[in-house]
Amino acid sequence: MKENEEKMHFPKVTIDDFFMTQEERDAQKLERIQNLPLNKIFDFPNHPFKVRDDEKMFETVDSIKEHGVLVPAIVRPKENGTYEMVAGHRRKRACQLAQLEEMPCIIRNLTDDEATIIMVDSNLQREEILPSERAFAYKMKLEAIKRQGKRNDLTSTQVVQKWSVEVIAEEMGESREKIRRYIRLTYLIPDILQFVDNHYLNEKEKMKMALAPAVEISYLSNKEQEILLEAMETSIATPSTSQAQRLRAESEKGTLTEEKIYEILDEEKPNQRENVKFTYEKVKKYFPDGYTVQQMESVIEKLLQKYQLQWQNKQRVYDR
């Protein structure tokens, strides 16, 4: 058999199957809605979306108290009689806060990859999604699509990945490059990835980093990122895109030392320099008609030089 052919899976047969009618077997395969105990529903493994007790959560709690759970969650059965949440983690939390003991759920038999894709797609419909959530969700879906082997005729991993990214990009209405950049964020150490979330949330008094430099930093090794993190916390500054690109270039050459990280990070960024700007409309009233911009600049510079001399003379008098 070729390596890229899908493995054949045969349904597990139990002793009870021999005593079931065909109607009972068919009914068992149908989706059904049941009220399930919350303590028997467990979170999806490595669920990338945070469940926060924020204002929207308490709005959901109030709605559930008044109207109940209007949209059932989707779960899949586990062998030990428990269930795994696929879509509905926030609703489950809201039910807990509303002090309910159970919630309505659609019980659906799903493979790991099918469950992953449904979990990601159902959560990506939310209005506010952190960059870190989007990054790990895209990565999980990408890996699930690749494992499903929808393109078994392709043997090149790069080609398969390219095709899978295009599927996600088309579904999300994003460019393939944007999807790839988000997935790169999963290579950041947690503390630096938090800076990207802080930027999205516009957290005041917290370290922030935009998407573009974060993508460049993601190519650094974990050890290099740890050193960079310490340097950022020491300097109370994050790298610009150009600085991040230089850090990546040094890393790829194998020349990114601790000293080099501090040297690049300590450079003054253009947006850190304070600039004094005068608009033409603001200053032209102080000059005769017909003066060019160059003539205005020359006069202003001479006046500033004169002011500086006067200020220095006053300082000499005070110092005596």
Backbone torsions as a table, in degrees:
resi	resn	phi	psi	omega
1	MET	NA	145.2	178.8
2	LYS	-71.8	149.9	-176.4
3	GLU	-64.5	-30.0	-174.6
4	ASN	-91.0	6.7	176.4
5	GLU	-78.9	146.5	179.8
6	GLU	-68.9	143.2	175.8
7	LYS	-73.6	144.0	179.8
8	MET	-83.0	132.1	-179.9
9	HIS	-115.0	127.1	178.3
10	PHE	-106.8	138.4	-179.4
11	PRO	-61.9	143.2	178.6
12	LYS	-74.3	127.4	-177.5
13	VAL	-105.9	128.4	177.7
14	THR	-108.9	168.5	180.0
15	ILE	-62.4	-30.1	-179.8
16	ASP	-65.8	-28.2	-178.0
17	ASP	-61.8	-28.5	-178.4
18	PHE	-72.3	-19.2	-176.3
19	PHE	-107.6	8.0	179.8
20	MET	-96.0	145.4	173.9
21	THR	-78.4	165.4	178.1
22	GLN	-62.7	-36.9	178.9
23	GLU	-62.4	-39.8	179.7
24	GLU	-68.0	-37.6	177.9
25	ARG	-65.0	-41.8	179.3
26	ASP	-65.1	-41.0	-179.2
27	ALA	-65.1	-33.5	-178.8
28	GLN	-67.8	-27.6	-179.2
29	LYS	-80.2	-19.3	-177.0
30	LEU	-72.5	145.7	174.2
31	GLU	-68.3	146.2	-180.0
32	ARG	-144.3	152.3	177.7
33	ILE	-105.5	127.8	178.7
34	GLN	-135.9	153.0	170.2
35	ASN	-84.3	113.7	-176.3
36	LEU	-108.4	143.3	176.2
37	PRO	-62.5	135.1	-178.9
38	LEU	-60.9	-32.5	-177.4
39	ASN	-75.2	-1.3	176.0
40	LYS	-107.0	2.6	179.4
41	ILE	-108.9	119.2	-177.7
42	PHE	-109.7	152.3	-176.2
43	ASP	-64.9	154.2	175.5
44	PHE	-66.5	134.2	-179.4
45	PRO	-57.3	132.5	178.7
46	ASN	56.3	37.8	178.7
47	HIS	-58.9	119.7	-171.7
48	PRO	-82.3	-10.8	-175.4
49	PHE	-97.6	128.2	-178.7
50	LYS	-76.5	138.8	175.2
51	VAL	-103.5	107.4	-173.5
52	ARG	-108.0	140.2	175.6
53	ASP	-84.1	66.6	-178.0
54	ASP	-101.2	-170.1	-177.6
55	GLU	-60.6	-40.9	-179.6
56	LYS	-66.3	-33.5	177.8
57	MET	-63.2	-43.7	-178.0
58	PHE	-73.1	-24.0	171.3
59	GLU	-66.8	-39.4	177.2
60	THR	-65.8	-39.6	178.1
61	VAL	-60.0	-46.2	179.7
62	ASP	-62.6	-39.2	179.3
63	SER	-65.1	-41.8	179.4
64	ILE	-66.0	-38.7	178.2
65	LYS	-62.8	-35.0	-176.7
66	GLU	-87.8	-41.2	-172.9
67	HIS	-117.7	-9.6	-174.3
68	GLY	84.5	-176.3	178.6
69	VAL	-83.1	110.6	-174.4
70	LEU	-79.7	-31.0	-179.6
71	VAL	-117.1	114.9	-179.1
72	PRO	-61.8	149.5	173.7
73	ALA	-76.7	166.4	174.7
74	ILE	-112.9	124.6	178.5
75	VAL	-128.0	163.7	172.6
76	ARG	-126.4	142.7	-176.0
77	PRO	-73.1	145.2	174.4
78	LYS	-109.7	162.7	-173.8
79	GLU	-66.4	-25.3	-175.7
80	ASN	-90.8	15.5	177.9
81	GLY	86.2	2.8	176.0
82	THR	-101.0	-178.4	-177.3
83	TYR	-133.4	153.4	177.9
84	GLU	-112.1	125.5	-179.4
85	MET	-68.7	130.4	176.2
86	VAL	-106.9	-49.5	177.7
87	ALA	-139.3	118.3	179.3
88	GLY	136.1	21.5	-179.2
89	HIS	-61.0	-40.1	-179.8
90	ARG	-70.1	-37.6	177.8
91	ARG	-65.6	-38.1	177.5
92	LYS	-63.3	-44.8	179.1
93	ARG	-62.3	-40.7	178.4
94	ALA	-63.4	-38.4	177.4
95	CYS	-64.2	-38.7	177.7
96	GLN	-63.4	-44.2	179.4
97	LEU	-67.4	-28.0	177.1
98	ALA	-83.1	2.4	177.3
99	GLN	62.9	36.6	173.0
100	LEU	-90.5	155.6	-179.7
101	GLU	-103.5	-13.7	179.8
102	GLU	-148.8	168.4	179.5
103	MET	-149.3	151.8	179.0
104	PRO	-73.2	136.0	-177.7
105	CYS	-139.0	144.0	169.2
106	ILE	-87.9	120.1	179.7
107	ILE	-92.2	118.6	-174.1
108	ARG	-131.8	130.3	175.8
109	ASN	-78.6	117.2	-175.7
110	LEU	-136.1	146.0	171.1
111	THR	-74.9	169.1	178.6
112	ASP	-57.7	-44.3	-176.8
113	ASP	-71.0	-39.3	176.9
114	GLU	-62.8	-42.2	179.2
115	ALA	-64.6	-40.3	179.3
116	THR	-61.1	-46.1	-177.6
117	ILE	-65.1	-42.0	178.4
118	ILE	-65.6	-42.7	179.5
119	MET	-58.9	-46.7	-178.9
120	VAL	-66.0	-49.7	-176.2
121	ASP	-61.8	-38.6	-177.9
122	SER	-68.6	-32.0	-178.9
123	ASN	-85.6	-26.7	-179.8
124	LEU	-71.1	-7.4	176.9
125	GLN	-79.2	-11.9	-179.4
126	ARG	-66.6	154.3	-176.8
127	GLU	-72.6	-44.3	-175.3
128	GLU	-112.3	113.5	179.4
129	ILE	-128.9	126.9	180.0
130	LEU	-69.2	151.1	177.0
131	PRO	-54.8	-39.0	-180.0
132	SER	-65.1	-39.4	178.0
133	GLU	-64.5	-46.4	-179.4
134	ARG	-62.6	-39.7	-177.8
135	ALA	-61.4	-52.5	-177.2
136	PHE	-71.5	-30.4	176.8
137	ALA	-66.0	-46.1	178.3
138	TYR	-60.8	-41.8	-178.5
139	LYS	-64.9	-43.6	179.5
140	MET	-62.5	-42.0	-179.9
141	LYS	-68.2	-40.8	178.7
142	LEU	-58.5	-46.4	-179.1
143	GLU	-66.7	-35.9	179.1
144	ALA	-66.4	-42.9	179.7
145	ILE	-63.7	-41.7	179.7
146	LYS	-64.4	-39.2	-179.8
147	ARG	-69.3	-30.2	-179.5
148	GLN	-64.8	-18.6	175.3
149	GLY	64.1	42.4	-179.1
150	LYS	-70.3	-14.5	178.3
151	ARG	-126.1	67.9	-177.8
152	ASN	-66.6	-14.6	-179.9
153	ASP	-78.1	-10.9	-179.2
154	LEU	-98.5	124.9	-178.5
155	THR	-102.7	-15.2	-179.4
156	SER	-82.9	123.6	179.2
157	THR	-59.6	-39.9	-179.2
158	GLN	-63.4	-40.3	-179.4
159	VAL	-68.2	-43.5	179.4
160	VAL	-62.0	-43.8	179.7
161	GLN	-63.8	-41.7	179.1
162	LYS	-60.0	-45.1	-179.6
163	TRP	-64.5	-41.5	-179.2
164	SER	-64.3	-41.6	178.1
165	VAL	-62.9	-38.0	179.0
166	GLU	-63.8	-36.8	177.3
167	VAL	-60.9	-49.0	-179.2
168	ILE	-64.3	-42.4	-179.0
169	ALA	-61.0	-42.8	-179.6
170	GLU	-66.3	-41.9	-179.3
171	GLU	-67.0	-35.8	-176.6
172	MET	-90.7	-6.9	-178.0
173	GLY	68.9	29.8	179.0
174	GLU	-116.6	165.5	174.6
175	SER	-77.5	156.3	177.9
176	ARG	-61.0	-37.1	180.0
177	GLU	-64.8	-38.6	179.9
178	LYS	-64.7	-41.2	177.6
179	ILE	-62.8	-45.1	-179.7
180	ARG	-61.3	-39.6	-179.0
181	ARG	-66.4	-39.6	177.2
182	TYR	-63.4	-44.0	-179.1
183	ILE	-62.1	-32.1	177.8
184	ARG	-60.7	-27.6	-179.3
185	LEU	-62.0	-22.6	-179.2
186	THR	-69.4	-10.4	178.9
187	TYR	-92.3	0.4	176.9
188	LEU	-81.7	147.7	172.8
189	ILE	-69.6	153.4	-172.3
190	PRO	-53.3	-41.7	-176.3
191	ASP	-65.6	-38.1	178.9
192	ILE	-74.1	-37.0	176.6
193	LEU	-61.7	-33.7	178.0
194	GLN	-63.1	-32.7	177.8
195	PHE	-61.6	-35.4	179.2
196	VAL	-68.0	-41.3	176.2
197	ASP	-64.1	-39.3	178.6
198	ASN	-60.7	-38.7	178.9
199	HIS	-64.6	-43.1	179.8
200	TYR	-63.5	-40.7	-178.8
201	LEU	-82.3	-8.1	-176.7
202	ASN	54.8	46.5	-179.4
203	GLU	-67.9	124.2	178.9
204	LYS	-79.5	149.1	178.6
205	GLU	62.2	19.3	177.3
206	LYS	-126.3	150.7	179.0
207	MET	-65.2	134.9	-177.1
208	LYS	-131.0	149.4	177.1
209	MET	-143.3	132.5	179.9
210	ALA	-75.2	168.2	-176.0
211	LEU	-63.6	-45.3	-174.0
212	ALA	-58.4	-53.8	178.2
213	PRO	-66.1	-31.2	179.9
214	ALA	-63.3	-39.5	178.1
215	VAL	-61.4	-42.7	179.1
216	GLU	-64.5	-41.7	-179.3
217	ILE	-64.3	-28.3	-177.3
218	SER	-63.0	-17.0	179.6
219	TYR	-84.5	-7.5	176.2
220	LEU	-77.5	152.6	176.2
221	SER	-68.6	163.6	179.0
222	ASN	-59.5	-39.7	179.6
223	LYS	-63.9	-43.1	178.4
224	GLU	-64.8	-37.9	178.0
225	GLN	-66.0	-36.4	178.2
226	GLU	-63.8	-41.9	177.9
227	ILE	-65.9	-42.6	179.2
228	LEU	-62.5	-40.6	178.8
229	LEU	-58.9	-45.1	178.4
230	GLU	-62.9	-39.8	179.4
231	ALA	-66.1	-40.3	179.2
232	MET	-64.7	-41.8	-179.9
233	GLU	-68.7	-32.9	177.6
234	THR	-71.3	-43.7	-177.4
235	SER	-84.2	-11.3	-174.8
236	ILE	52.1	48.8	-178.8
237	ALA	-155.7	149.0	175.1
238	THR	-112.0	154.4	-176.7
239	PRO	-71.1	147.0	171.6
240	SER	-74.9	174.8	179.2
241	THR	-61.4	-44.1	-179.2
242	SER	-65.1	-39.2	177.5
243	GLN	-65.9	-41.2	179.1
244	ALA	-63.4	-37.6	178.1
245	GLN	-64.9	-37.9	178.2
246	ARG	-69.2	-38.1	176.6
247	LEU	-61.5	-42.6	179.3
248	ARG	-64.5	-43.2	-179.5
249	ALA	-61.5	-43.3	178.5
250	GLU	-64.5	-38.7	179.4
251	SER	-63.9	-44.3	-178.8
252	GLU	-66.7	-27.2	176.9
253	LYS	-83.8	-10.8	-178.4
254	GLY	79.7	20.3	-176.4
255	THR	-115.8	14.9	-177.9
256	LEU	-86.0	97.0	178.5
257	THR	-96.5	170.4	177.4
258	GLU	-61.2	-40.6	179.9
259	GLU	-63.4	-39.3	-179.5
260	LYS	-66.9	-38.0	179.1
261	ILE	-61.4	-47.2	179.5
262	TYR	-65.8	-38.5	-179.6
263	GLU	-61.4	-45.7	-179.1
264	ILE	-69.7	-42.1	-176.4
265	LEU	-69.2	-30.7	-177.3
266	ASP	-79.4	-6.9	178.1
267	GLU	-66.3	142.6	178.8
268	GLU	-72.0	129.5	178.6
269	LYS	-88.2	150.3	178.5
270	PRO	-54.9	-38.0	-177.7
271	ASN	-78.3	-3.5	176.2
272	GLN	-93.1	-13.8	-179.2
273	ARG	-80.6	136.7	178.0
274	GLU	-85.6	127.1	-178.6
275	ASN	-114.4	141.0	174.8
276	VAL	-103.3	122.4	-176.3
277	LYS	-121.7	135.2	175.0
278	PHE	-120.0	125.3	176.7
279	THR	-80.9	153.2	179.9
280	TYR	-59.7	-41.4	-178.5
281	GLU	-63.1	-31.8	-175.8
282	LYS	-75.2	-33.2	-173.0
283	VAL	-103.6	-16.4	-173.4
284	LYS	-65.3	-24.8	-179.0
285	LYS	-67.0	-16.4	-179.3
286	TYR	-91.3	1.7	-176.6
287	PHE	-125.1	154.2	177.6
288	PRO	-63.0	155.5	177.2
289	ASP	-60.7	141.2	177.6
290	GLY	94.8	-8.3	177.9
291	TYR	-67.1	134.3	176.7
292	THR	-83.2	167.8	179.0
293	VAL	-61.5	-40.3	-180.0
294	GLN	-62.5	-39.3	178.9
295	GLN	-65.9	-40.5	178.5
296	MET	-62.2	-44.6	-180.0
297	GLU	-61.3	-39.5	-179.2
298	SER	-64.2	-43.2	179.2
299	VAL	-65.7	-44.2	-179.6
300	ILE	-61.4	-42.2	179.9
301	GLU	-62.9	-41.1	179.6
302	LYS	-66.6	-40.0	178.5
303	LEU	-64.2	-38.0	178.5
304	LEU	-68.0	-38.5	177.4
305	GLN	-63.0	-41.5	178.2
306	LYS	-64.2	-41.1	178.8
307	TYR	-63.8	-39.3	-179.5
308	GLN	-63.9	-41.9	179.3
309	LEU	-64.1	-42.6	178.7
310	GLN	-62.1	-41.2	-179.3
311	TRP	-66.4	-38.3	179.6
312	GLN	-67.6	-38.2	178.4
313	ASN	-64.9	-39.8	177.8
314	LYS	-64.2	-38.8	179.2
315	GLN	-63.9	-37.4	-179.4
316	ARG	-65.5	-38.3	178.2
317	VAL	-63.7	-44.5	-178.9
318	TYR	-66.3	-30.6	-176.8
319	ASP	-78.3	-11.5	-178.5
320	ARG	-74.1	NA	NA
